[in-house]
Amino acid sequence: MNTPAHDAEFIARLRAILGANHVLTEAQDIAPHLVEARHLARGSAIAVVRPGTTAEVAQVVKACHAAHVPMVAHGGNTGLVGGGVPFGGVVIALNRLKAIRDVDAGNSTMTVEAGVVLADIQRTAVDAGFLYPVSLASEGSCTIGGNIATNAGGTAVLRYGNTRDLVLGLEAVLPDGSIWNGLSGLRKDNAGYDLKHLFIGSEGTLGIVTAAVLKLFPAPKSRLTAFAGADGPREIVALFERLRAAAGEMLTTFEIIPRFGLELVLRHSPSARDPFASPFASYALLELTSPNAEAPLEALLLDIFEKALEAGEIGDATLAASRAQGDAFWHIREGLAEFQKHEGASIKHDVSVPISRVADFLIETIALCEAELTGIRPCAFGHIGDGNIHFNLTQPSGMEPQAFLAQWHHFNRIVHDQVAARGGSVAAEHGVGLFKRDELPHYKDPVALQLMATIKRAMDPQNLMNPGKVIAIGDDLPMFNPGG
Ligand SMILES: Cc1cc2nc3c(=O)[nH]c(=O)nc-3n(C[C@H](O)[C@H](O)[C@H](O)COP(=O)(O)OP(=O)(O)OC[C@H]3O[C@@H](n4cnc5c(N)ncnc54)[C@H](O)[C@@H]3O)c2cc1C
């Protein structure tokens, strides 16, 4: 048990390593680091530290290790599963590790430090004539370290894969403070276990990512964004299959938006317009891109839409005539999570099922939720081309938000059982963190869970790296309970 005297001694040690300016202990300074993006969970910390180099991260971790103090890494703190909420100990904020160490045009790679904001990486890639394809609504504030720790997805996974597919090498500080230098830019390297994959997606529970080598791609020279309206998810999936067959890798994005989602954006965003004169049950936002400036994207898409109309898959479709119109379509998609907030509380699920089963999943699970609670407003949207749906449930109008949130676990069970019945995952792209930790034992293979615990214990025997997140080890944090 730490006493205030122990804490003061420990803080003095951190100040000796980093200088007083980079060890924050005042309540107002550490407050933003104690809550997660949706304010569903709040924690505590004795300090927030801001190391400026990998060597400083290592010294801080060594000090925490020696004093048995838990550590939680922070990037932009935009995570959506409570993974960054500290419960005691120290927050290690990586934002000062913001150097872009190298752009190797011949190898199509960029070496970056963990605290670089995703939008800065995208811009640097563009300036060098490349594309770094991860794109998220939080890209202006999330960091590459956080993207790697959560294996972030986004809207271009269909074409380029998740963050895991884009990382060639890593540098990380291990729980005992040693530095692993795996900053390789190789596309082939079978010299033993591929250790970087332990850190990618492990949400800071096995070590702290300090730098990475990222893959770059040829910059798109032509782009076409379009919006289509259909009678429901089955028709949207049929359109997706048609597009995938005809456009191949040129199909970069394929997102589903329900009518309720579009209505939310129209209601709360003065600049938003309905792309069609009549309403449809479901919409697709899609984008084709090519590194060839002359690629005949418009002719190809018009032909696909004509055939989809004839087959009854869509009722209408519109191609963005300008970048501004394309941005207006994207504004609808990106506003969905934001504008849901204006309608009260939401119970959110980030799940995936095989694409072949995603339409059945949507139709049947929406019906189950509607039968369970009169007036509930499902807003199931997202990356349907990856089988990844943000299955969000908005509270009935007029209901007390806390009363709705008290049903969090009840609706989790309904939705996640449907996911599991179709061979899906209850944590598709946001991670497990705190909010889903206690769902894993219901749905994940027990041998896989045991192996995860074995790895965690081997790498972090004192359970100091983000304890209580992803997997419960020993006497961990209590179960997440947003309803109070
Ligand atoms: C509006 C909005 C839209 C979003 N859209 C998407 C989306 O489309 N797809 C998607 O995948 N996610 C999305 N997210 C979730 C979030 O943005 C991503 O998970 C992002 O990658 C987190 O980055 P961050 O720097 O904010 O990480 P943080 O929130 O700071 O941390 C997230 C987790 O990673 C750990 N961590 C952070 N940095 C490090 C590090 N250097 N080393 C080890 N562990 C670390 C933390 O301890 C925590 O467990 C969205 C979030 C918001 C708010």
The ligand as an SDF file (V2000), in Angstrom:
LIG
                    3D

 53 58  0  0  0  0  0  0  0  0999 V2000
  -14.8560   10.3570  -33.2020 C   0  0  0  0  0  0  0  0  0  0  0  0
  -14.0730    9.0760  -33.1030 C   0  0  0  0  0  0  0  0  0  0  0  0
  -14.0210    8.2320  -34.1970 C   0  0  0  0  0  0  0  0  0  0  0  0
  -13.2950    7.0500  -34.1440 C   0  0  0  0  0  0  0  0  0  0  0  0
  -13.2650    6.2260  -35.2250 N   0  0  0  0  0  0  0  0  0  0  0  0
  -12.5640    5.0850  -35.1900 C   0  0  0  0  0  0  0  0  0  0  0  0
  -12.5230    4.2250  -36.3250 C   0  0  0  0  0  0  0  0  0  0  0  0
  -13.1290    4.4740  -37.3530 O   0  0  0  0  0  0  0  0  0  0  0  0
  -11.7850    3.1060  -36.2210 N   0  0  0  0  0  0  0  0  0  0  0  0
  -11.0840    2.7900  -35.0950 C   0  0  0  0  0  0  0  0  0  0  0  0
  -10.4060    1.7570  -35.0830 O   0  0  0  0  0  0  0  0  0  0  0  0
  -11.1330    3.5670  -33.9990 N   0  0  0  0  0  0  0  0  0  0  0  0
  -11.8440    4.7070  -34.0170 C   0  0  0  0  0  0  0  0  0  0  0  0
  -11.9010    5.5100  -32.9120 N   0  0  0  0  0  0  0  0  0  0  0  0
  -11.2390    5.1150  -31.6710 C   0  0  0  0  0  0  0  0  0  0  0  0
   -9.8570    5.8060  -31.4700 C   0  0  0  0  0  0  0  0  0  0  0  0
   -9.7240    6.9750  -32.1250 O   0  0  0  0  0  0  0  0  0  0  0  0
   -8.8000    4.9100  -31.9640 C   0  0  0  0  0  0  0  0  0  0  0  0
   -8.7950    3.7990  -31.1630 O   0  0  0  0  0  0  0  0  0  0  0  0
   -7.4020    5.5460  -31.9270 C   0  0  0  0  0  0  0  0  0  0  0  0
   -6.5870    4.7110  -32.6300 O   0  0  0  0  0  0  0  0  0  0  0  0
   -6.8700    5.8010  -30.5180 C   0  0  0  0  0  0  0  0  0  0  0  0
   -5.6940    6.5950  -30.5860 O   0  0  0  0  0  0  0  0  0  0  0  0
   -5.2850    7.5330  -29.3660 P   0  0  0  0  0  0  0  0  0  0  0  0
   -3.9400    8.0950  -29.6370 O   0  0  0  0  0  0  0  0  0  0  0  0
   -6.3420    8.5040  -29.0600 O   0  0  0  0  0  0  0  0  0  0  0  0
   -5.1600    6.4300  -28.2220 O   0  0  0  0  0  0  0  0  0  0  0  0
   -5.6040    6.5720  -26.6870 P   0  0  0  0  0  0  0  0  0  0  0  0
   -7.0590    6.7740  -26.5870 O   0  0  0  0  0  0  0  0  0  0  0  0
   -4.7370    7.5210  -25.9930 O   0  0  0  0  0  0  0  0  0  0  0  0
   -5.2650    5.0850  -26.1780 O   0  0  0  0  0  0  0  0  0  0  0  0
   -6.0150    3.9890  -26.6070 C   0  0  0  0  0  0  0  0  0  0  0  0
   -5.4320    2.7080  -25.9700 C   0  0  0  0  0  0  0  0  0  0  0  0
   -4.1130    2.5070  -26.4400 O   0  0  0  0  0  0  0  0  0  0  0  0
   -3.1540    2.5900  -25.3680 C   0  0  0  0  0  0  0  0  0  0  0  0
   -2.0270    3.3700  -25.8850 N   0  0  0  0  0  0  0  0  0  0  0  0
   -2.0290    4.6410  -26.3660 C   0  0  0  0  0  0  0  0  0  0  0  0
   -0.8110    4.9790  -26.8060 N   0  0  0  0  0  0  0  0  0  0  0  0
   -0.0130    3.8970  -26.5960 C   0  0  0  0  0  0  0  0  0  0  0  0
    1.3520    3.6160  -26.8360 C   0  0  0  0  0  0  0  0  0  0  0  0
    2.1680    4.5090  -27.3970 N   0  0  0  0  0  0  0  0  0  0  0  0
    1.8330    2.4070  -26.4850 N   0  0  0  0  0  0  0  0  0  0  0  0
    1.0480    1.4830  -25.9210 C   0  0  0  0  0  0  0  0  0  0  0  0
   -0.2650    1.6970  -25.6580 N   0  0  0  0  0  0  0  0  0  0  0  0
   -0.7820    2.8800  -26.0000 C   0  0  0  0  0  0  0  0  0  0  0  0
   -3.8880    3.2530  -24.2200 C   0  0  0  0  0  0  0  0  0  0  0  0
   -3.3770    2.8670  -22.9790 O   0  0  0  0  0  0  0  0  0  0  0  0
   -5.3180    2.7890  -24.4540 C   0  0  0  0  0  0  0  0  0  0  0  0
   -5.4890    1.5050  -23.9310 O   0  0  0  0  0  0  0  0  0  0  0  0
  -12.6180    6.7000  -32.9380 C   0  0  0  0  0  0  0  0  0  0  0  0
  -12.6810    7.5660  -31.8380 C   0  0  0  0  0  0  0  0  0  0  0  0
  -13.3870    8.7400  -31.9080 C   0  0  0  0  0  0  0  0  0  0  0  0
  -13.4270    9.6420  -30.7060 C   0  0  0  0  0  0  0  0  0  0  0  0
  1  2  1  0
  2  3  1  0
  2 52  2  0
  3  4  2  0
  4  5  1  0
  4 50  1  0
  5  6  2  0
  6  7  1  0
  6 13  1  0
  7  8  2  0
  7  9  1  0
  9 10  1  0
 10 11  2  0
 10 12  1  0
 12 13  2  0
 13 14  1  0
 14 15  1  0
 14 50  1  0
 15 16  1  0
 16 17  1  0
 16 18  1  0
 18 19  1  0
 18 20  1  0
 20 21  1  0
 20 22  1  0
 22 23  1  0
 23 24  1  0
 24 25  2  0
 24 26  1  0
 24 27  1  0
 27 28  1  0
 28 29  2  0
 28 30  1  0
 28 31  1  0
 31 32  1  0
 32 33  1  0
 33 34  1  0
 33 48  1  0
 34 35  1  0
 35 36  1  0
 35 46  1  0
 36 37  1  0
 36 45  1  0
 37 38  2  0
 38 39  1  0
 39 40  1  0
 39 45  2  0
 40 41  1  0
 40 42  2  0
 42 43  1  0
 43 44  2  0
 44 45  1  0
 46 47  1  0
 46 48  1  0
 48 49  1  0
 50 51  2  0
 51 52  1  0
 52 53  1  0
M  END
$$$$
